[in-house]
Amino acid sequence: MFSDFLATVEFSLAVTGPIFVILGLGAWLRRIGLIDEAFIEGGSRLVFNVTLPALLFISVAKTRLDTSANFALIGFGLAATLLAWGLAELLAKYAVNAKRDRGIVVQGMFRSNMAIIGLAYCVNAYGEAGLAAASLYVGLVTILFNVLSVLTLSRSLHARQGIAPVLRSVAANPLIIGIVLALPVSISGLRLPAIVLQSGEYFANMTLPLALLCTGAALDFRSLRHDPQDTVLAACGKLLLVPLLFVGGGILWGFRGIELGILLLMSSAPTAAASYVMVRAMGGNAPLAANIIALTTAGSLLTTSAGVVVLRGMRLI
């Protein structure tokens, strides 16, 4: 029994431990001056515009969607995201005093950093199989994240944002473009030329280490002194309520193994860094958005590890 528990803890640390190390390394390199703001800005743009789309393209292109795409999992993820958004809206309405901050708290609760930390969790847990199973899930749920974020922030901030800007934002998203370009390759079974595949994998392989370094270097826990009540509320919703919703619903729906593991790891990922960019661009409380990202990034390592230990101990994943 004790050896089984140790094996479960070891698996959990293998999933979250490397993320913690690279995030901490990024923070330390920033502190000693080897990473600066220009590196963070340039590295983040490179990840978002080039290497992460390449990672998703290669993963989807190498996957036969007609035989391995899990549309039941994707459909459940979309439905659970809508439910999480609705519950977050209801909670913020009664728990957040400043109306302009409600949309920021809502976005902080339901919007996960799936493309970086969520994918890293899945790769650490399940290797190539986890990456293949999670890539299409990430792309389609990211579209819903963008639409719901614009809706909730526009209503909260009284900003006029029609459907056209939302559609343009989705259509221009490099992650979506990478997946859309890969779909015909996957469906047709076309084999990519070796030079294209190898070049794409070079970019893909640098994605997660570079993204995690930039994320760690950008964290600023000193800002947590501002808006502590709303920050803690959003963090508790993101790290506790949302994973419970996804995992509990997934168990009732019959998901087990890698499917349930992906639901746990994606929903347990911290608030997406893109939420800060959107709040700042729309004139909202940017420090509050940054606080939520910082606290959930640190807390996610603990709550995800605990979730893996529990589900692994129950032999559900």
Backbone torsions as a table, in degrees:
resi	resn	phi	psi	omega
1	MET	NA	-47.8	-179.0
2	PHE	-64.6	-37.1	179.1
3	SER	-66.5	-35.0	176.5
4	ASP	-65.2	-40.3	178.6
5	PHE	-64.1	-43.2	178.7
6	LEU	-62.8	-38.6	178.0
7	ALA	-64.6	-37.5	178.6
8	THR	-66.7	-45.1	178.4
9	VAL	-63.1	-40.4	179.2
10	GLU	-62.3	-41.3	177.2
11	PHE	-63.7	-42.7	179.2
12	SER	-60.8	-44.6	179.5
13	LEU	-66.7	-31.4	177.3
14	ALA	-67.5	-27.3	179.3
15	VAL	-78.7	-49.3	-172.0
16	THR	-99.1	-24.3	-175.6
17	GLY	-58.3	-50.3	179.9
18	PRO	-60.7	-33.0	177.9
19	ILE	-63.6	-45.2	179.7
20	PHE	-61.0	-42.1	-178.6
21	VAL	-62.9	-47.0	-177.3
22	ILE	-70.1	-38.9	175.6
23	LEU	-61.5	-45.7	178.3
24	GLY	-63.5	-37.6	177.5
25	LEU	-64.2	-41.1	177.4
26	GLY	-60.8	-42.8	178.7
27	ALA	-64.6	-40.2	-179.3
28	TRP	-68.7	-41.8	178.7
29	LEU	-64.3	-34.6	175.7
30	ARG	-66.7	-39.7	-177.1
31	ARG	-66.6	-36.6	-178.7
32	ILE	-90.7	0.2	172.6
33	GLY	92.9	3.2	177.6
34	LEU	-77.6	-21.0	173.1
35	ILE	-120.8	130.8	178.6
36	ASP	-123.0	-177.1	-176.9
37	GLU	-61.8	-36.8	179.7
38	ALA	-64.3	-40.2	177.8
39	PHE	-63.7	-44.3	-180.0
40	ILE	-61.1	-45.7	-179.3
41	GLU	-63.2	-49.9	-178.8
42	GLY	-66.4	-42.8	179.8
43	GLY	-64.7	-41.0	179.7
44	SER	-64.9	-41.8	178.5
45	ARG	-65.5	-38.9	178.5
46	LEU	-63.0	-43.3	179.6
47	VAL	-62.9	-49.2	-173.8
48	PHE	-68.4	-38.8	-172.7
49	ASN	-92.7	-23.5	-172.7
50	VAL	-127.3	-63.0	-167.6
51	THR	-72.6	-39.7	179.2
52	LEU	-69.1	-43.9	172.2
53	PRO	-57.6	-37.6	177.7
54	ALA	-64.3	-40.9	177.9
55	LEU	-60.4	-47.7	-179.2
56	LEU	-67.4	-39.4	178.6
57	PHE	-60.7	-49.9	-178.2
58	ILE	-62.3	-42.9	-177.6
59	SER	-64.5	-46.5	-178.8
60	VAL	-70.2	-40.4	-178.1
61	ALA	-63.0	-32.0	-179.1
62	LYS	-84.8	-5.1	-177.3
63	THR	-102.3	131.5	175.2
64	ARG	-82.9	102.2	-174.9
65	LEU	-65.1	-29.3	-178.0
66	ASP	-69.2	-18.6	-178.9
67	THR	-117.3	-25.7	-172.9
68	SER	-120.6	-10.3	179.5
69	ALA	-68.0	131.4	-177.4
70	ASN	-103.7	85.9	-176.8
71	PHE	-73.2	-23.2	174.7
72	ALA	-64.9	-42.7	178.1
73	LEU	-64.7	-44.0	179.4
74	ILE	-63.8	-44.6	178.8
75	GLY	-60.9	-41.8	177.0
76	PHE	-63.6	-42.2	179.1
77	GLY	-60.3	-41.1	178.3
78	LEU	-65.4	-44.6	-179.7
79	ALA	-66.1	-42.0	179.8
80	ALA	-66.6	-34.5	176.8
81	THR	-64.1	-43.7	177.1
82	LEU	-61.0	-42.0	179.4
83	LEU	-66.7	-42.6	178.4
84	ALA	-61.3	-42.1	177.6
85	TRP	-61.0	-45.5	-179.7
86	GLY	-63.0	-42.9	178.6
87	LEU	-66.2	-38.1	177.5
88	ALA	-64.2	-40.2	176.7
89	GLU	-60.2	-44.6	-179.2
90	LEU	-64.6	-43.6	-179.4
91	LEU	-65.5	-44.3	-178.4
92	ALA	-65.4	-32.5	-179.0
93	LYS	-59.1	-36.7	-176.1
94	TYR	-101.2	-18.0	-173.2
95	ALA	-107.9	-16.6	-178.8
96	VAL	-107.3	118.6	-174.6
97	ASN	-71.2	-46.7	-177.8
98	ALA	-78.0	115.7	-176.0
99	LYS	-60.5	-35.4	-178.7
100	ARG	-67.5	-19.1	-178.9
101	ASP	-94.1	-8.1	-175.0
102	ARG	-64.1	-43.6	179.9
103	GLY	-63.3	-33.4	179.4
104	ILE	-68.3	-41.9	177.8
105	VAL	-66.1	-41.6	179.3
106	VAL	-60.5	-48.5	179.8
107	GLN	-61.8	-38.2	179.0
108	GLY	-64.1	-27.5	-179.8
109	MET	-79.5	-46.7	-168.3
110	PHE	-97.3	-17.1	-172.5
111	ARG	-95.0	111.7	-175.9
112	SER	-95.6	151.4	174.3
113	ASN	-83.5	65.9	-175.1
114	MET	-71.3	-38.5	-170.6
115	ALA	-68.7	-23.7	-179.4
116	ILE	-110.9	-70.1	-174.8
117	ILE	-74.5	-38.9	177.6
118	GLY	-60.4	-46.7	177.4
119	LEU	-63.6	-39.5	178.8
120	ALA	-62.1	-42.0	175.2
121	TYR	-57.2	-47.7	-176.1
122	CYS	-65.5	-39.3	178.4
123	VAL	-65.4	-43.3	179.1
124	ASN	-63.9	-35.3	-176.3
125	ALA	-81.3	-41.5	-169.8
126	TYR	-128.5	2.5	177.3
127	GLY	67.4	-144.4	-178.3
128	GLU	-60.6	-34.9	179.1
129	ALA	-62.8	-39.6	178.3
130	GLY	-67.4	-40.0	178.8
131	LEU	-64.8	-44.3	-179.4
132	ALA	-64.0	-41.8	-177.7
133	ALA	-71.3	-29.4	-174.1
134	ALA	-92.3	-20.1	-171.1
135	SER	-62.1	-51.8	-179.5
136	LEU	-66.9	-36.4	175.8
137	TYR	-56.7	-47.4	-179.7
138	VAL	-59.2	-47.7	-175.8
139	GLY	-61.9	-46.1	-175.5
140	LEU	-74.9	-39.2	178.6
141	VAL	-70.2	-30.5	176.7
142	THR	-61.2	-37.9	176.4
143	ILE	-58.6	-46.8	179.9
144	LEU	-64.3	-40.0	176.2
145	PHE	-53.9	-48.3	-177.0
146	ASN	-62.4	-44.3	-178.8
147	VAL	-64.1	-48.4	-178.2
148	LEU	-66.2	-35.7	179.1
149	SER	-64.4	-44.1	178.8
150	VAL	-63.1	-42.0	-179.6
151	LEU	-62.2	-49.2	-175.0
152	THR	-70.5	-38.4	178.9
153	LEU	-71.1	-38.2	179.4
154	SER	-62.9	-43.7	179.5
155	ARG	-67.9	-40.8	-178.3
156	SER	-68.0	-40.3	-175.9
157	LEU	-95.8	1.4	-177.3
158	HIS	57.2	33.3	178.6
159	ALA	-91.6	139.6	179.0
160	ARG	-86.0	115.4	-176.8
161	GLN	-138.5	102.7	-178.6
162	GLY	-75.6	179.2	-178.0
163	ILE	-72.1	-28.7	-176.8
164	ALA	-61.5	-47.8	177.2
165	PRO	-60.9	-34.6	178.3
166	VAL	-64.5	-45.7	-179.9
167	LEU	-63.8	-39.7	178.2
168	ARG	-64.7	-39.9	179.6
169	SER	-63.2	-42.4	179.4
170	VAL	-66.4	-45.1	-177.1
171	ALA	-64.9	-30.2	-177.6
172	ALA	-92.5	-1.1	-178.9
173	ASN	-67.9	120.0	-177.7
174	PRO	-59.1	-31.8	179.2
175	LEU	-65.2	-43.2	179.5
176	ILE	-66.4	-41.9	179.2
177	ILE	-59.8	-44.5	179.9
178	GLY	-59.8	-42.2	-179.2
179	ILE	-71.3	-42.9	-179.4
180	VAL	-61.6	-40.7	178.7
181	LEU	-66.4	-29.1	-178.2
182	ALA	-80.9	-23.1	-175.1
183	LEU	-59.4	-48.1	178.7
184	PRO	-60.3	-36.1	178.9
185	VAL	-63.8	-44.0	-178.5
186	SER	-67.7	-46.2	-175.9
187	ILE	-65.6	-40.4	-177.8
188	SER	-78.1	-16.9	-176.9
189	GLY	76.0	15.9	-179.2
190	LEU	-63.7	134.4	176.9
191	ARG	-91.0	123.2	179.7
192	LEU	-69.8	145.0	174.4
193	PRO	-57.9	146.9	-176.2
194	ALA	-57.2	-37.5	-178.0
195	ILE	-67.7	-37.2	177.7
196	VAL	-68.5	-45.2	-178.3
197	LEU	-63.5	-45.7	-178.2
198	GLN	-67.8	-41.9	178.6
199	SER	-62.8	-43.4	178.5
200	GLY	-63.1	-37.6	179.9
201	GLU	-70.2	-29.2	173.9
202	TYR	-59.7	-47.5	177.4
203	PHE	-64.6	-44.8	-176.9
204	ALA	-60.5	-39.5	-175.8
205	ASN	-68.7	-22.7	179.2
206	MET	-88.1	-6.5	-171.2
207	THR	-62.0	-60.8	-172.0
208	LEU	-66.2	-44.5	177.4
209	PRO	-60.4	-44.5	-179.1
210	LEU	-66.6	-42.8	-179.8
211	ALA	-63.3	-42.3	-179.2
212	LEU	-69.5	-36.9	175.3
213	LEU	-60.2	-46.8	-179.4
214	CYS	-65.4	-39.2	179.0
215	THR	-63.5	-46.2	179.1
216	GLY	-63.1	-40.9	-179.3
217	ALA	-67.4	-27.1	-176.9
218	ALA	-85.6	-11.6	-178.1
219	LEU	-68.4	137.1	178.6
220	ASP	-137.4	95.3	-175.3
221	PHE	-76.4	-12.0	176.9
222	ARG	-65.2	-25.5	-178.3
223	SER	-73.2	-9.4	-177.2
224	LEU	-68.8	-8.3	177.8
225	ARG	-69.9	-19.2	-178.6
226	HIS	-96.2	141.0	177.8
227	ASP	50.7	48.2	-175.1
228	PRO	-64.2	-36.2	-176.3
229	GLN	-65.0	-49.2	-179.6
230	ASP	-68.4	-33.6	177.9
231	THR	-63.9	-46.9	-179.8
232	VAL	-65.0	-39.9	178.5
233	LEU	-59.5	-48.8	-179.6
234	ALA	-63.8	-40.5	-178.9
235	ALA	-65.5	-41.6	178.5
236	CYS	-64.3	-40.5	177.2
237	GLY	-63.3	-43.0	-176.4
238	LYS	-70.7	-42.5	-171.1
239	LEU	-91.1	-19.2	-176.7
240	LEU	-118.1	-56.7	-173.4
241	LEU	-69.2	-45.7	-177.7
242	VAL	-64.8	-48.6	176.1
243	PRO	-59.3	-38.2	177.6
244	LEU	-62.6	-39.1	178.2
245	LEU	-64.4	-48.4	-177.8
246	PHE	-67.1	-47.1	-176.4
247	VAL	-71.1	-45.1	178.6
248	GLY	-60.9	-45.9	177.2
249	GLY	-63.8	-39.0	179.4
250	GLY	-64.0	-39.2	178.2
251	ILE	-64.9	-44.7	178.9
252	LEU	-64.0	-32.6	-179.0
253	TRP	-77.3	-14.3	176.1
254	GLY	103.3	9.7	178.8
255	PHE	-75.8	140.9	177.2
256	ARG	-144.9	170.1	175.1
257	GLY	62.3	-135.7	-174.6
258	ILE	-63.2	-32.2	179.6
259	GLU	-63.4	-49.6	179.0
260	LEU	-66.8	-35.9	177.3
261	GLY	-61.3	-41.5	178.5
262	ILE	-64.4	-41.6	177.9
263	LEU	-60.5	-42.7	177.9
264	LEU	-63.8	-50.4	-172.4
265	LEU	-69.3	-37.1	178.4
266	MET	-71.4	-42.8	-178.6
267	SER	-74.4	-23.8	-179.9
268	SER	-85.2	-10.1	178.3
269	ALA	-62.7	150.0	-177.4
270	PRO	-68.5	174.8	178.4
271	THR	-60.6	138.1	-175.7
272	ALA	-65.4	139.0	178.1
273	ALA	-63.1	-27.3	179.4
274	ALA	-63.3	-20.9	179.6
275	SER	-64.0	-35.9	177.8
276	TYR	-64.7	-44.0	-179.5
277	VAL	-60.5	-43.2	-178.2
278	MET	-67.3	-43.2	179.3
279	VAL	-62.5	-44.4	-179.6
280	ARG	-64.1	-41.2	-179.2
281	ALA	-66.2	-29.2	-177.8
282	MET	-96.0	7.3	174.5
283	GLY	78.9	25.3	-179.9
284	GLY	-91.2	-169.7	-178.1
285	ASN	-79.3	84.2	-175.9
286	ALA	-62.5	-40.4	177.4
287	PRO	-58.8	-36.8	177.2
288	LEU	-63.9	-42.9	178.3
289	ALA	-61.4	-41.5	179.2
290	ALA	-65.8	-39.0	178.4
291	ASN	-60.7	-43.8	-178.6
292	ILE	-62.9	-42.8	179.0
293	ILE	-61.8	-46.0	-177.9
294	ALA	-62.7	-47.3	-176.2
295	LEU	-68.9	-41.2	-179.6
296	THR	-71.0	-30.3	178.0
297	THR	-64.9	-43.8	178.2
298	ALA	-69.7	-43.7	-176.6
299	GLY	-70.7	-29.4	-177.6
300	SER	-60.8	-34.5	-179.8
301	LEU	-62.4	-35.4	-179.9
302	LEU	-78.9	-48.5	-176.0
303	THR	-68.8	-36.1	178.2
304	THR	-66.1	-43.2	177.3
305	SER	-59.1	-43.7	179.3
306	ALA	-63.8	-42.1	179.0
307	GLY	-62.5	-42.1	178.6
308	VAL	-63.8	-43.0	179.7
309	VAL	-60.4	-45.1	-177.9
310	VAL	-65.3	-51.3	-177.1
311	LEU	-68.5	-35.2	177.1
312	ARG	-67.3	-40.5	178.2
313	GLY	-64.5	-30.8	177.9
314	MET	-85.0	-0.3	179.8
315	ARG	59.9	37.9	178.3
316	LEU	-97.4	-20.7	178.9
317	ILE	-128.8	NA	NA
